[in-house]
Amino acid sequence: QTDDEKAIINSHLTMSFTAFGLTAAGALFAPPLTFVGLVMMLRSNVFIFKKALHAIFKEKRSRIEIFDAIAILTSLISGYYVISALLDTLYFGAQKLRLKTESDVKRKIFNIFAEYPKSVWILKDGTEVNIAFESLQVSDIVIVNAGEIIPADGEIVGGSANIQQSM
């Protein structure tokens, strides 16, 4: 995901939410507002329709954009403009939520791996030796001092400590 993708989704979400408000107000109070809402909605729908066509003809697989495009187009043809605007808003709201979730997961995964030390101390032939974390073998005995992160799963073979478990 890129900042451009976030900006595009945010822009379309704002536009579709405004279109939803205008079509709803047009249906309830002033019909000319429906026309303004439709113009805004159609502009944001181009994004969905392009993605749907790309999925059909280039990727040759089903994607949510295909189903959203069908639902929006059907509701537009049927004259249910408020429903169409709502579907448009829900699509872009879901895309924003997807981007946020992806970003949070990537950040959390990075933080998990960032906690591991670059090197570890192991007991080799009765002597403590500092080796690169990547060189750690299954049979190595790792030396962990107070306050240090335990770098790998294993079995305690000596000593005592209070250990705070985390991811």
DSSP file (Angstrom, degrees, kcal/mol; ACC not computed):
  #  RESIDUE AA STRUCTURE BP1 BP2  ACC     N-H-->O    O-->H-N    N-H-->O    O-->H-N    TCO  KAPPA ALPHA  PHI   PSI    X-CA   Y-CA   Z-CA
    1    1 A Q              0   0    0      0, 0.0     2,-0.3     0, 0.0     3,-0.0   0.000 360.0 360.0 360.0 146.4    0.0    0.0    0.0
    2    2 A T     >  -     0   0    0      1,-0.1     4,-2.0     0, 0.0     5,-0.1  -0.774 360.0-110.1-123.5 168.4    1.2    3.5   -0.7
    3    3 A D  H  > S+     0   0    0     -2,-0.3     4,-2.5     1,-0.2     5,-0.2   0.836 119.8  58.3 -65.8 -31.2    0.3    6.9    0.4
    4    4 A D  H  > S+     0   0    0      2,-0.2     4,-2.6     1,-0.2    -1,-0.2   0.925 105.1  49.0 -62.6 -44.2   -1.1    7.5   -3.0
    5    5 A E  H  > S+     0   0    0      1,-0.2     4,-2.5     2,-0.2    -2,-0.2   0.906 111.7  49.3 -62.6 -41.5   -3.5    4.6   -2.6
    6    6 A K  H  X S+     0   0    0     -4,-2.0     4,-2.8     1,-0.2    -1,-0.2   0.922 111.6  48.9 -62.4 -43.6   -4.6    6.0    0.9
    7    7 A A  H  X S+     0   0    0     -4,-2.5     4,-2.4     2,-0.2    -2,-0.2   0.898 111.7  49.1 -64.3 -40.4   -5.1    9.4   -0.6
    8    8 A I  H  X S+     0   0    0     -4,-2.6     4,-2.6     2,-0.2     5,-0.2   0.937 113.3  46.2 -63.9 -47.3   -7.2    8.0   -3.5
    9    9 A I  H  X S+     0   0    0     -4,-2.5     4,-2.7     1,-0.2    -2,-0.2   0.924 113.3  49.3 -63.0 -44.6   -9.4    6.0   -1.1
   10   10 A N  H  X S+     0   0    0     -4,-2.8     4,-2.4     2,-0.2    -1,-0.2   0.908 111.7  49.5 -60.3 -41.9   -9.8    8.9    1.3
   11   11 A S  H  X S+     0   0    0     -4,-2.4     4,-2.3     1,-0.2    -2,-0.2   0.932 114.0  44.2 -63.1 -46.9  -10.8   11.2   -1.6
   12   12 A H  H  X S+     0   0    0     -4,-2.6     4,-3.0     2,-0.2     5,-0.2   0.856 111.6  54.1 -68.1 -34.9  -13.4    8.7   -3.0
   13   13 A L  H  X S+     0   0    0     -4,-2.7     4,-2.5    -5,-0.2     5,-0.2   0.933 110.6  46.1 -63.7 -45.0  -14.7    8.0    0.5
   14   14 A T  H  X S+     0   0    0     -4,-2.4     4,-2.3     2,-0.2    -2,-0.2   0.926 115.3  47.1 -61.1 -45.6  -15.3   11.7    1.1
   15   15 A M  H  X S+     0   0    0     -4,-2.3     4,-2.5     1,-0.2    -2,-0.2   0.922 114.3  45.7 -64.1 -44.7  -16.9   12.0   -2.3
   16   16 A S  H  X S+     0   0    0     -4,-3.0     4,-2.3     2,-0.2    73,-0.3   0.870 112.2  51.2 -69.6 -35.3  -19.1    9.0   -1.9
   17   17 A F  H  X S+     0   0    0     -4,-2.5     4,-2.2    -5,-0.2    -1,-0.2   0.907 112.1  47.1 -66.1 -41.2  -20.2   10.0    1.6
   18   18 A T  H  X S+     0   0    0     -4,-2.3     4,-2.6    -5,-0.2    -2,-0.2   0.910 111.4  51.3 -64.2 -42.5  -21.1   13.5    0.3
   19   19 A A  H  X S+     0   0    0     -4,-2.5     4,-2.8     2,-0.2     5,-0.3   0.890 108.4  52.3 -62.3 -39.4  -23.0   11.9   -2.6
   20   20 A F  H  X S+     0   0    0     -4,-2.3     4,-2.4    65,-0.3     5,-0.2   0.938 110.9  47.1 -61.3 -46.4  -24.9    9.7   -0.1
   21   21 A G  H  X S+     0   0    0     -4,-2.2     4,-2.5     1,-0.2    -2,-0.2   0.904 114.2  47.2 -61.4 -42.2  -25.9   12.7    1.9
   22   22 A L  H  X S+     0   0    0     -4,-2.6     4,-2.7     2,-0.2    -2,-0.2   0.910 113.0  47.0 -68.7 -42.2  -27.0   14.6   -1.2
   23   23 A T  H  X S+     0   0    0     -4,-2.8     4,-2.2     2,-0.2    59,-0.2   0.893 114.0  48.6 -67.8 -37.0  -29.0   11.7   -2.6
   24   24 A A  H  X S+     0   0    0     -4,-2.4     4,-1.7    -5,-0.3    -2,-0.2   0.931 113.8  46.1 -65.6 -44.5  -30.7   11.1    0.7
   25   25 A A  H  X>S+     0   0    0     -4,-2.5     4,-3.4     1,-0.2     5,-1.5   0.882 112.4  52.2 -64.6 -37.4  -31.5   14.8    1.1
   26   26 A G  H  <5S+     0   0    0     -4,-2.7    -1,-0.2     1,-0.2    -2,-0.2   0.887 109.4  48.7 -65.2 -38.7  -32.7   14.9   -2.5
   27   27 A A  H  <5S+     0   0    0     -4,-2.2    -1,-0.2    -5,-0.2    -2,-0.2   0.828 122.7  33.4 -69.8 -30.7  -35.0   11.9   -1.8
   28   28 A L  H  <5S-     0   0    0     -4,-1.7    -2,-0.2    -5,-0.1    -3,-0.2   0.853 137.4  -2.1 -93.4 -38.7  -36.4   13.5    1.3
   29   29 A F  T  <5S+     0   0    0     -4,-3.4    -3,-0.2    -5,-0.2    -4,-0.1   0.784 124.4  23.2-123.7 -54.7  -36.4   17.3    0.7
   30   30 A A    > < -     0   0    0     -5,-1.5     3,-2.2     1,-0.1     4,-0.5  -0.872  53.5-159.7-132.3  98.1  -35.1   18.7   -2.6
   31   31 A P  T >> S+     0   0    0      0, 0.0     3,-1.3     0, 0.0     4,-0.8   0.757  88.2  67.9 -50.9 -31.9  -35.0   16.4   -5.7
   32   32 A P  H 3> S+     0   0    0      0, 0.0     4,-1.4     0, 0.0     3,-0.3   0.812  91.1  63.7 -60.7 -25.6  -32.3   18.6   -7.5
   33   33 A L  H <> S+     0   0    0     -3,-2.2     4,-2.5     1,-0.2     5,-0.2   0.809  92.6  63.8 -65.8 -27.8  -29.8   17.5   -4.8
   34   34 A T  H <> S+     0   0    0     -3,-1.3     4,-2.6    -4,-0.5    -1,-0.2   0.911 100.1  51.7 -61.0 -42.2  -30.2   13.9   -6.0
   35   35 A F  H  X S+     0   0    0     -4,-0.8     4,-2.1    -3,-0.3    -1,-0.2   0.920 110.2  47.6 -61.7 -44.7  -28.8   15.0   -9.4
   36   36 A V  H  X S+     0   0    0     -4,-1.4     4,-2.0     1,-0.2    -1,-0.2   0.913 113.0  49.6 -62.7 -42.4  -25.7   16.6   -7.8
   37   37 A G  H  X S+     0   0    0     -4,-2.5     4,-2.7     1,-0.2    -2,-0.2   0.886 108.7  52.9 -62.8 -39.7  -25.2   13.5   -5.6
   38   38 A L  H  X S+     0   0    0     -4,-2.6     4,-3.0     2,-0.2     5,-0.2   0.902 107.1  51.5 -63.2 -41.8  -25.5   11.2   -8.7
   39   39 A V  H  X S+     0   0    0     -4,-2.1     4,-1.7     2,-0.2    -1,-0.2   0.933 113.4  44.6 -61.4 -45.5  -22.8   13.2  -10.5
   40   40 A M  H  X S+     0   0    0     -4,-2.0     4,-1.8     1,-0.2    -2,-0.2   0.908 114.3  49.9 -64.4 -41.6  -20.4   12.8   -7.5
   41   41 A M  H  X S+     0   0    0     -4,-2.7     4,-2.3     1,-0.2    -2,-0.2   0.922 108.6  51.0 -65.6 -43.9  -21.3    9.2   -7.1
   42   42 A L  H  X S+     0   0    0     -4,-3.0     4,-1.2     1,-0.2    -1,-0.2   0.871 107.1  55.6 -61.9 -35.9  -20.7    8.3  -10.7
   43   43 A R  H  < S+     0   0    0     -4,-1.7     4,-0.5    -5,-0.2     3,-0.2   0.913 112.5  40.9 -63.7 -41.3  -17.3   10.0  -10.5
   44   44 A S  H >X S+     0   0    0     -4,-1.8     4,-0.8     1,-0.2     3,-0.7   0.789 108.2  62.7 -77.1 -26.0  -16.3    7.8   -7.6
   45   45 A N  H 3X S+     0   0    0     -4,-2.3     4,-2.9     1,-0.2     5,-0.2   0.770  86.9  72.2 -68.6 -25.1  -17.9    4.7   -9.2
   46   46 A V  H 3X S+     0   0    0     -4,-1.2     4,-2.5    -3,-0.2    -1,-0.2   0.891  94.7  54.8 -55.9 -38.8  -15.5    5.0  -12.2
   47   47 A F  H <> S+     0   0    0     -3,-0.7     4,-1.9    -4,-0.5    -1,-0.2   0.926 110.6  43.9 -59.4 -47.0  -12.8    3.8   -9.8
   48   48 A I  H  X S+     0   0    0     -4,-0.8     4,-2.4     2,-0.2    -2,-0.2   0.920 113.6  50.3 -66.3 -44.6  -14.8    0.7   -8.8
   49   49 A F  H  X S+     0   0    0     -4,-2.9     4,-2.6     1,-0.2     5,-0.2   0.884 109.4  51.3 -64.2 -38.6  -15.8   -0.1  -12.4
   50   50 A K  H  X S+     0   0    0     -4,-2.5     4,-2.3    -5,-0.2    -1,-0.2   0.927 111.8  47.1 -62.5 -44.2  -12.2    0.2  -13.6
   51   51 A K  H  X S+     0   0    0     -4,-1.9     4,-2.2    -5,-0.2    -2,-0.2   0.884 112.0  51.1 -64.5 -38.0  -11.0   -2.2  -10.9
   52   52 A A  H  X S+     0   0    0     -4,-2.4     4,-2.2    13,-0.3    -2,-0.2   0.928 111.3  46.8 -65.1 -45.4  -13.9   -4.6  -11.8
   53   53 A L  H  X S+     0   0    0     -4,-2.6     4,-2.8     1,-0.2     5,-0.5   0.886 111.3  52.0 -64.7 -38.2  -13.0   -4.6  -15.5
   54   54 A H  H  X>S+     0   0    0     -4,-2.3     5,-2.2     1,-0.2     4,-1.9   0.910 110.1  49.2 -62.5 -42.2   -9.3   -5.2  -14.6
   55   55 A A  I  <>S+     0   0    0     -4,-2.2     6,-1.9     3,-0.2     5,-0.8   0.892 116.1  43.0 -64.7 -40.0  -10.3   -8.1  -12.4
   56   56 A I  I  <5S+     0   0    0     -4,-2.2    -2,-0.2     4,-0.2    -1,-0.2   0.955 127.5  24.8 -72.1 -50.4  -12.5   -9.6  -15.2
   57   57 A F  I  <5S+     0   0    0     -4,-2.8    -3,-0.2    -5,-0.2    -2,-0.2   0.801 132.9  28.0 -92.8 -30.6  -10.3   -9.1  -18.2
   58   58 A K  I  <5S+     0   0    0     -4,-1.9    -3,-0.2    -5,-0.5    -4,-0.1   0.897 131.7  28.7 -95.8 -53.5   -6.7   -8.9  -16.9
   59   59 A E  I   <S-     0   0    0     -5,-2.2    -3,-0.2     2,-0.1    -4,-0.2   0.762  86.4-149.6 -81.0 -25.3   -6.6  -11.0  -13.7
   60   60 A K      < +     0   0    0     -5,-0.8     2,-0.3    -6,-0.4    -4,-0.2   0.902  59.3 102.9  53.9  46.7   -9.4  -13.3  -14.8
   61   61 A R  S    S-     0   0    0     -6,-1.9     2,-0.3     2,-0.0    -1,-0.2  -0.979  77.2 -95.6-150.0 159.2  -10.6  -13.9  -11.2
   62   62 A S        +     0   0    0     -2,-0.3     2,-0.3    -3,-0.1   -10,-0.0  -0.574  42.1 173.9 -81.8 140.8  -13.5  -12.7   -9.1
   63   63 A R    >>  -     0   0    0     -2,-0.3     3,-1.2   -11,-0.1     4,-1.0  -0.920  46.5-104.5-137.6 162.4  -12.9   -9.7   -6.8
   64   64 A I  H 3> S+     0   0    0     -2,-0.3     4,-2.6     1,-0.3     5,-0.2   0.811 115.4  67.2 -60.0 -30.7  -15.2   -7.7   -4.5
   65   65 A E  H 3> S+     0   0    0      1,-0.2     4,-2.6     2,-0.2    -1,-0.3   0.841  96.1  55.5 -61.2 -33.5  -15.1   -4.9   -7.1
   66   66 A I  H <> S+     0   0    0     -3,-1.2     4,-2.2     2,-0.2    -1,-0.2   0.946 111.4  42.5 -63.9 -47.9  -17.0   -7.0   -9.6
   67   67 A F  H  X S+     0   0    0     -4,-1.0     4,-2.5     2,-0.2    -2,-0.2   0.882 115.1  49.9 -67.4 -38.8  -19.8   -7.7   -7.1
   68   68 A D  H  X S+     0   0    0     -4,-2.6     4,-2.9     2,-0.2     5,-0.3   0.917 110.1  50.8 -65.2 -42.5  -19.9   -4.1   -5.9
   69   69 A A  H  X S+     0   0    0     -4,-2.6     4,-2.7    -5,-0.2     5,-0.2   0.916 111.9  47.4 -61.7 -43.0  -20.0   -2.8   -9.5
   70   70 A I  H  X S+     0   0    0     -4,-2.2     4,-2.6     2,-0.2    -2,-0.2   0.935 114.2  46.7 -62.9 -46.3  -23.0   -5.1  -10.3
   71   71 A A  H  X S+     0   0    0     -4,-2.5     4,-2.2     2,-0.2    -2,-0.2   0.916 115.6  44.9 -63.6 -43.9  -24.8   -4.1   -7.1
   72   72 A I  H  X S+     0   0    0     -4,-2.9     4,-2.4     2,-0.2    -2,-0.2   0.932 114.8  47.9 -66.5 -45.7  -24.2   -0.4   -7.7
   73   73 A L  H  X S+     0   0    0     -4,-2.7     4,-2.6    -5,-0.3     5,-0.2   0.911 112.2  49.9 -62.2 -42.8  -25.2   -0.6  -11.4
   74   74 A T  H  X S+     0   0    0     -4,-2.6     4,-2.1    -5,-0.2    -1,-0.2   0.915 112.3  46.6 -62.6 -44.1  -28.3   -2.6  -10.6
   75   75 A S  H  X>S+     0   0    0     -4,-2.2     5,-2.4    -5,-0.2     4,-0.5   0.861 112.5  50.8 -69.4 -33.7  -29.4   -0.1   -8.0
   76   76 A L  H ><5S+     0   0    0     -4,-2.4     3,-1.0     3,-0.2    -2,-0.2   0.942 111.8  46.4 -65.7 -46.9  -28.7    2.8  -10.3
   77   77 A I  H 3<5S+     0   0    0     -4,-2.6    -2,-0.2     1,-0.3    -1,-0.2   0.861 111.3  52.9 -63.3 -35.6  -30.7    1.3  -13.1
   78   78 A S  H 3<5S-     0   0    0     -4,-2.1    -1,-0.3    -5,-0.2    -2,-0.2   0.600 117.4-114.1 -76.3 -10.8  -33.6    0.5  -10.7
   79   79 A G  T <<5S+     0   0    0     -3,-1.0     2,-1.5    -4,-0.5     3,-0.2   0.591  74.1 134.3  88.7  10.8  -33.7    4.1   -9.6
   80   80 A Y     >< +     0   0    0     -5,-2.4     4,-2.2    -6,-0.2    -1,-0.2  -0.596  20.3 161.0 -91.8  75.0  -32.5    3.4   -6.0
   81   81 A Y  H  >  +     0   0    0     -2,-1.5     4,-2.5     1,-0.2    -1,-0.2   0.857  68.9  52.2 -68.9 -37.4  -30.0    6.2   -5.9
   82   82 A V  H  > S+     0   0    0     -3,-0.2     4,-2.3     2,-0.2    -1,-0.2   0.921 111.4  47.7 -65.9 -42.7  -29.7    6.4   -2.1
   83   83 A I  H  > S+     0   0    0      2,-0.2     4,-2.7     1,-0.2    -2,-0.2   0.912 111.3  51.2 -63.2 -42.2  -29.0    2.7   -1.9
   84   84 A S  H  X S+     0   0    0     -4,-2.2     4,-2.1     1,-0.2    -2,-0.2   0.916 111.1  47.5 -60.9 -43.5  -26.4    3.0   -4.7
   85   85 A A  H  X S+     0   0    0     -4,-2.5     4,-2.3     2,-0.2   -65,-0.3   0.875 111.0  52.1 -65.7 -37.0  -24.7    5.9   -2.9
   86   86 A L  H  X S+     0   0    0     -4,-2.3     4,-2.8     2,-0.2    -2,-0.2   0.924 108.9  49.5 -64.6 -44.3  -24.8    3.8    0.3
   87   87 A L  H  X S+     0   0    0     -4,-2.7     4,-2.3     1,-0.2    -2,-0.2   0.902 110.7  51.1 -59.8 -41.3  -23.1    0.9   -1.4
   88   88 A D  H  X S+     0   0    0     -4,-2.1     4,-2.1     2,-0.2    -1,-0.2   0.923 111.8  46.7 -61.1 -46.2  -20.5    3.2   -2.8
   89   89 A T  H  X S+     0   0    0     -4,-2.3     4,-2.4   -73,-0.3    -2,-0.2   0.903 111.5  51.0 -64.7 -42.3  -19.8    4.6    0.6
   90   90 A L  H  X S+     0   0    0     -4,-2.8     4,-2.4     2,-0.2    -1,-0.2   0.891 108.2  53.3 -63.5 -38.8  -19.6    1.2    2.2
   91   91 A Y  H  X S+     0   0    0     -4,-2.3     4,-2.1     2,-0.2    -2,-0.2   0.958 113.5  41.0 -60.3 -51.3  -17.1    0.0   -0.5
   92   92 A F  H  X S+     0   0    0     -4,-2.1     4,-2.1     1,-0.2    -1,-0.2   0.836 113.0  54.6 -70.7 -31.1  -14.7    2.9    0.1
   93   93 A G  H  X S+     0   0    0     -4,-2.4     4,-2.2    -5,-0.2    -1,-0.2   0.910 109.4  48.1 -64.1 -41.1  -15.2    2.6    3.9
   94   94 A A  H  X S+     0   0    0     -4,-2.4     4,-2.5     2,-0.2    -2,-0.2   0.876 110.1  52.1 -66.1 -37.5  -14.2   -1.0    3.7
   95   95 A Q  H  X S+     0   0    0     -4,-2.1     4,-2.4     2,-0.2    -2,-0.2   0.895 109.3  49.6 -65.7 -39.1  -11.2   -0.2    1.6
   96   96 A K  H  X S+     0   0    0     -4,-2.1     4,-2.3     2,-0.2    -2,-0.2   0.922 111.6  48.7 -64.3 -43.1  -10.1    2.4    4.1
   97   97 A L  H  X S+     0   0    0     -4,-2.2     4,-2.5     2,-0.2    -2,-0.2   0.895 110.4  52.0 -62.7 -40.8  -10.5   -0.2    6.9
   98   98 A R  H  X S+     0   0    0     -4,-2.5     4,-2.7     2,-0.2     5,-0.2   0.929 110.2  47.9 -61.1 -46.4   -8.5   -2.7    4.9
   99   99 A L  H  X S+     0   0    0     -4,-2.4     4,-2.3     1,-0.2    -2,-0.2   0.905 112.8  48.4 -62.5 -41.5   -5.6   -0.3    4.3
  100  100 A K  H  X S+     0   0    0     -4,-2.3     4,-2.5     2,-0.2    -1,-0.2   0.917 112.4  48.6 -65.2 -42.7   -5.6    0.6    8.0
  101  101 A T  H  X S+     0   0    0     -4,-2.5     4,-2.6     2,-0.2     5,-0.2   0.926 111.8  49.1 -63.4 -45.4   -5.6   -3.0    9.1
  102  102 A E  H  X S+     0   0    0     -4,-2.7     4,-2.5     1,-0.2     5,-0.2   0.918 112.1  49.1 -59.2 -43.9   -2.8   -3.9    6.6
  103  103 A S  H  X S+     0   0    0     -4,-2.3     4,-2.2    -5,-0.2    -2,-0.2   0.917 112.2  47.6 -63.0 -44.4   -0.7   -1.0    7.9
  104  104 A D  H  X S+     0   0    0     -4,-2.5     4,-2.5     2,-0.2    -2,-0.2   0.906 112.6  49.0 -64.3 -42.3   -1.3   -1.9   11.6
  105  105 A V  H  X S+     0   0    0     -4,-2.6     4,-2.7     2,-0.2     5,-0.2   0.921 111.5  49.0 -64.8 -44.1   -0.4   -5.6   10.9
  106  106 A K  H  X S+     0   0    0     -4,-2.5     4,-2.4    -5,-0.2    -1,-0.2   0.912 112.4  48.8 -61.5 -41.7    2.8   -4.7    9.0
  107  107 A R  H  X S+     0   0    0     -4,-2.2     4,-2.3    -5,-0.2    -2,-0.2   0.914 112.7  47.6 -64.3 -42.4    3.8   -2.3   11.8
  108  108 A K  H  X S+     0   0    0     -4,-2.5     4,-2.2     2,-0.2    -2,-0.2   0.896 111.7  49.5 -67.7 -39.9    3.2   -5.0   14.5
  109  109 A I  H  X S+     0   0    0     -4,-2.7     4,-2.1     2,-0.2     5,-0.2   0.918 111.1  50.2 -64.1 -42.4    5.1   -7.7   12.5
  110  110 A F  H  X S+     0   0    0     -4,-2.4     4,-2.0    -5,-0.2    -2,-0.2   0.920 110.5  50.0 -60.5 -43.1    8.0   -5.3   12.1
  111  111 A N  H  X S+     0   0    0     -4,-2.3     4,-0.9     2,-0.2    -1,-0.2   0.868 107.8  53.9 -64.8 -36.4    8.0   -4.5   15.8
  112  112 A I  H >< S+     0   0    0     -4,-2.2     3,-0.7     1,-0.2     4,-0.4   0.946 114.6  39.5 -62.4 -47.5    8.0   -8.2   16.7
  113  113 A F  H >< S+     0   0    0     -4,-2.1     3,-0.7     1,-0.2    -1,-0.2   0.753 107.7  63.5 -76.3 -22.7   11.0   -8.9   14.6
  114  114 A A  H 3< S+     0   0    0     -4,-2.0    -1,-0.2     1,-0.2    -2,-0.2   0.730  92.9  66.0 -71.1 -20.3   12.7   -5.7   15.7
  115  115 A E  T << S+     0   0    0     -4,-0.9    -1,-0.2    -3,-0.7    -2,-0.2   0.746  78.9  97.8 -73.1 -22.9   12.8   -7.0   19.3
  116  116 A Y  S <  S-     0   0    0     -3,-0.7    34,-0.0    -4,-0.4    17,-0.0  -0.428  79.7-117.1 -70.9 139.2   15.2   -9.8   18.5
  117  117 A P        -     0   0    0      0, 0.0    16,-0.1     0, 0.0    -1,-0.1  -0.308   9.9-128.3 -72.8 158.5   18.8   -9.0   19.3
  118  118 A K  S    S+     0   0    0      1,-0.1    15,-2.5    14,-0.1    16,-0.4   0.823  92.6  17.7 -72.9 -32.3   21.5   -8.9   16.6
  119  119 A S  E     -A  132   0A   0     13,-0.3     2,-0.3    14,-0.1    13,-0.2  -0.936  67.5-155.6-138.7 161.5   23.7  -11.3   18.5
  120  120 A V  E     -A  131   0A   0     11,-2.7    11,-2.9    -2,-0.3     2,-0.5  -0.939  19.6-121.8-134.3 156.3   23.3  -13.8   21.4
  121  121 A W  E     -AB 130 143A   0     22,-0.6    22,-3.2    -2,-0.3     2,-0.3  -0.866  33.1-178.0 -98.5 130.7   25.6  -15.3   24.0
  122  122 A I  E     -AB 129 142A   0      7,-2.9     7,-3.0    -2,-0.5     2,-0.7  -0.881  30.5-116.3-124.1 159.9   25.9  -19.1   24.0
  123  123 A L  E     +AB 128 141A   0     18,-2.7    18,-0.6    -2,-0.3     2,-0.5  -0.860  38.7 172.8 -95.7 116.4   27.7  -21.6   26.1
  124  124 A K  E >   -A  127   0A   0      3,-3.2     3,-1.6    -2,-0.7    -2,-0.0  -0.972  68.9 -19.6-130.5 117.5   30.3  -23.4   24.0
  125  125 A D  T 3  S-     0   0    0     -2,-0.5    -1,-0.1     1,-0.3     3,-0.1   0.863 127.5 -52.3  53.8  40.1   32.9  -25.7   25.6
  126  126 A G  T 3  S+     0   0    0      1,-0.2     2,-0.4     0, 0.0    -1,-0.3   0.504 120.7 103.2  80.2   4.0   32.3  -24.1   29.0
  127  127 A T  E <  S-A  124   0A   0     -3,-1.6    -3,-3.2     2,-0.0     2,-0.5  -0.939  74.2-119.5-122.5 142.0   32.9  -20.5   27.6
  128  128 A E  E     -A  123   0A   0     -2,-0.4     2,-0.4    -5,-0.2    -5,-0.2  -0.682  35.6-173.6 -79.3 126.2   30.4  -17.8   26.8
  129  129 A V  E     -A  122   0A   0     -7,-3.0    -7,-2.9    -2,-0.5     2,-0.6  -0.972  20.6-135.8-125.4 135.4   30.7  -16.9   23.1
  130  130 A N  E     +A  121   0A   0     -2,-0.4     2,-0.3    -9,-0.2    -9,-0.2  -0.803  33.7 169.8 -91.4 122.5   28.9  -14.1   21.3
  131  131 A I  E     -A  120   0A   0    -11,-2.9   -11,-2.7    -2,-0.6     2,-0.1  -0.874  40.9 -88.3-128.3 162.7   27.5  -15.2   17.9
  132  132 A A  E >   -A  119   0A   0     -2,-0.3     3,-1.6   -13,-0.2     4,-0.4  -0.440  36.9-122.2 -66.8 142.6   25.1  -13.6   15.4
  133  133 A F  G >  S+     0   0    0    -15,-2.5     3,-1.6     1,-0.3   -14,-0.1   0.870 112.4  58.9 -53.7 -40.3   21.4  -14.4   16.1
  134  134 A E  G 3  S+     0   0    0    -16,-0.4    -1,-0.3     1,-0.3   -15,-0.1   0.724  99.0  59.4 -64.1 -21.6   21.1  -16.0   12.6
  135  135 A S  G <  S+     0   0    0     -3,-1.6    -1,-0.3     2,-0.0    -2,-0.2   0.502  75.3 125.2 -85.9  -4.0   23.9  -18.5   13.5
  136  136 A L    <   -     0   0    0     -3,-1.6     2,-0.2    -4,-0.4    -3,-0.0  -0.343  46.6-156.6 -61.1 129.4   21.9  -19.9   16.5
  137  137 A Q    >   -     0   0    0     -2,-0.1     3,-1.2     1,-0.1    -1,-0.1  -0.674  27.0-110.4-107.2 162.6   21.5  -23.7   16.3
  138  138 A V  T 3  S+     0   0    0      1,-0.2    -1,-0.1    -2,-0.2    -2,-0.0   0.859 116.7  47.1 -59.4 -38.8   18.9  -26.0   17.9
  139  139 A S  T 3  S+     0   0    0      2,-0.1    -1,-0.2    -3,-0.0     2,-0.0   0.480  86.2 116.6 -86.6  -2.3   21.4  -27.6   20.3
  140  140 A D    <   -     0   0    0     -3,-1.2     2,-0.7     1,-0.1   -16,-0.1  -0.356  62.0-135.5 -68.4 145.1   23.0  -24.3   21.5
  141  141 A I  E     -B  123   0A   0    -18,-0.6   -18,-2.7    13,-0.1     2,-0.4  -0.917  23.3-149.0-100.3 114.6   22.7  -23.3   25.1
  142  142 A V  E     -B  122   0A   0     -2,-0.7     2,-0.6   -20,-0.2   -20,-0.3  -0.684   2.8-141.4 -90.4 135.3   21.8  -19.6   25.2
  143  143 A I  E     -B  121   0A   0    -22,-3.2   -22,-0.6    -2,-0.4     2,-0.5  -0.856  20.8-174.5 -94.9 122.8   22.9  -17.4   28.1
  144  144 A V        -     0   0    0     -2,-0.6     2,-0.2   -24,-0.1     3,-0.1  -0.978   5.7-160.1-123.1 121.1   20.2  -14.9   29.1
  145  145 A N    >   -     0   0    0     -2,-0.5     3,-2.0     1,-0.2    -2,-0.0  -0.495  42.0 -66.5 -93.4 167.1   21.0  -12.3   31.7
  146  146 A A  T 3  S+     0   0    0      1,-0.3    -1,-0.2    -2,-0.2     3,-0.1  -0.229 120.4  13.6 -55.1 133.0   18.5  -10.3   33.8
  147  147 A G  T 3  S+     0   0    0      1,-0.3    -1,-0.3    -3,-0.1     2,-0.2   0.320  97.0 124.2  85.9  -8.5   16.4   -7.9   31.7
  148  148 A E    <   -     0   0    0     -3,-2.0     2,-0.4     1,-0.1    -1,-0.3  -0.492  66.4-109.2 -85.0 155.7   17.3   -9.4   28.3
  149  149 A I        -     0   0    0     -2,-0.2    -4,-0.1   -34,-0.1    -1,-0.1  -0.660  28.9-121.3 -80.3 135.2   14.9  -10.7   25.8
  150  150 A I        -     0   0    0     -2,-0.4    -6,-0.1     1,-0.1    -1,-0.0  -0.705  25.7-157.2 -76.7 115.7   14.9  -14.5   25.4
  151  151 A P        +     0   0    0      0, 0.0     2,-0.3     0, 0.0    -1,-0.1   0.622  62.3  16.8 -78.3 -13.3   15.8  -14.8   21.7
  152  152 A A  S    S-     0   0    0    -36,-0.0     2,-0.1   -10,-0.0   -10,-0.0  -0.983  81.4 -93.9-153.4 159.6   14.4  -18.2   20.9
  153  153 A D        +     0   0    0     -2,-0.3     2,-0.3     1,-0.0     0, 0.0  -0.459  63.9 120.6 -70.2 150.2   12.1  -20.9   22.2
  154  154 A G        -     0   0    0     -2,-0.1     2,-0.4   -13,-0.0   -13,-0.1  -0.981  58.1 -72.2 178.3-166.7   13.8  -23.6   24.3
  155  155 A E        -     0   0    0     -2,-0.3     2,-0.5     0, 0.0    -2,-0.0  -0.930  40.8-118.8-117.5 137.6   14.1  -25.4   27.5
  156  156 A I        +     0   0    0     -2,-0.4     3,-0.1     1,-0.2    -2,-0.0  -0.648  32.7 174.6 -77.2 122.9   15.6  -24.0   30.7
  157  157 A V        -     0   0    0     -2,-0.5     2,-0.3     1,-0.3    -1,-0.2   0.523  61.1  -1.6-107.3  -8.7   18.7  -26.1   31.6
  158  158 A G  S    S+     0   0    0      1,-0.0    -1,-0.3     0, 0.0     2,-0.1  -0.952  94.8  34.6-174.3 156.4   20.0  -24.0   34.6
  159  159 A G        -     0   0    0     -2,-0.3     2,-0.3    -3,-0.1    -3,-0.0  -0.205  65.8-101.2  87.6 179.8   19.5  -21.0   36.7
  160  160 A S        +     0   0    0     -2,-0.1     2,-0.3     2,-0.0    -1,-0.0  -0.991  41.2 148.1-144.6 151.1   16.3  -19.3   37.9
  161  161 A A        -     0   0    0     -2,-0.3     2,-0.5     2,-0.0   -15,-0.0  -0.978  46.2-106.5-169.6 160.6   14.4  -16.2   36.8
  162  162 A N        -     0   0    0     -2,-0.3     2,-0.5     2,-0.0    -2,-0.0  -0.906  40.7-159.2 -95.1 128.0   11.0  -14.6   36.5
  163  163 A I        -     0   0    0     -2,-0.5     2,-0.7     2,-0.0    -2,-0.0  -0.936  12.1-149.9-117.3 128.1   10.1  -14.5   32.8
  164  164 A Q        -     0   0    0     -2,-0.5     2,-0.3     0, 0.0    -2,-0.0  -0.857  22.1-143.0 -93.4 116.2    7.5  -12.2   31.3
  165  165 A Q        +     0   0    0     -2,-0.7     2,-0.3     2,-0.1    -2,-0.0  -0.584  32.0 154.6 -81.1 139.8    6.0  -14.0   28.3
  166  166 A S              0   0    0     -2,-0.3     0, 0.0     0, 0.0     0, 0.0  -0.863 360.0 360.0-147.1-177.6    5.2  -11.9   25.2
  167  167 A M              0   0    0     -2,-0.3    -2,-0.1     0, 0.0   -55,-0.0   0.534 360.0 360.0 -59.5 360.0    4.7  -12.5   21.5
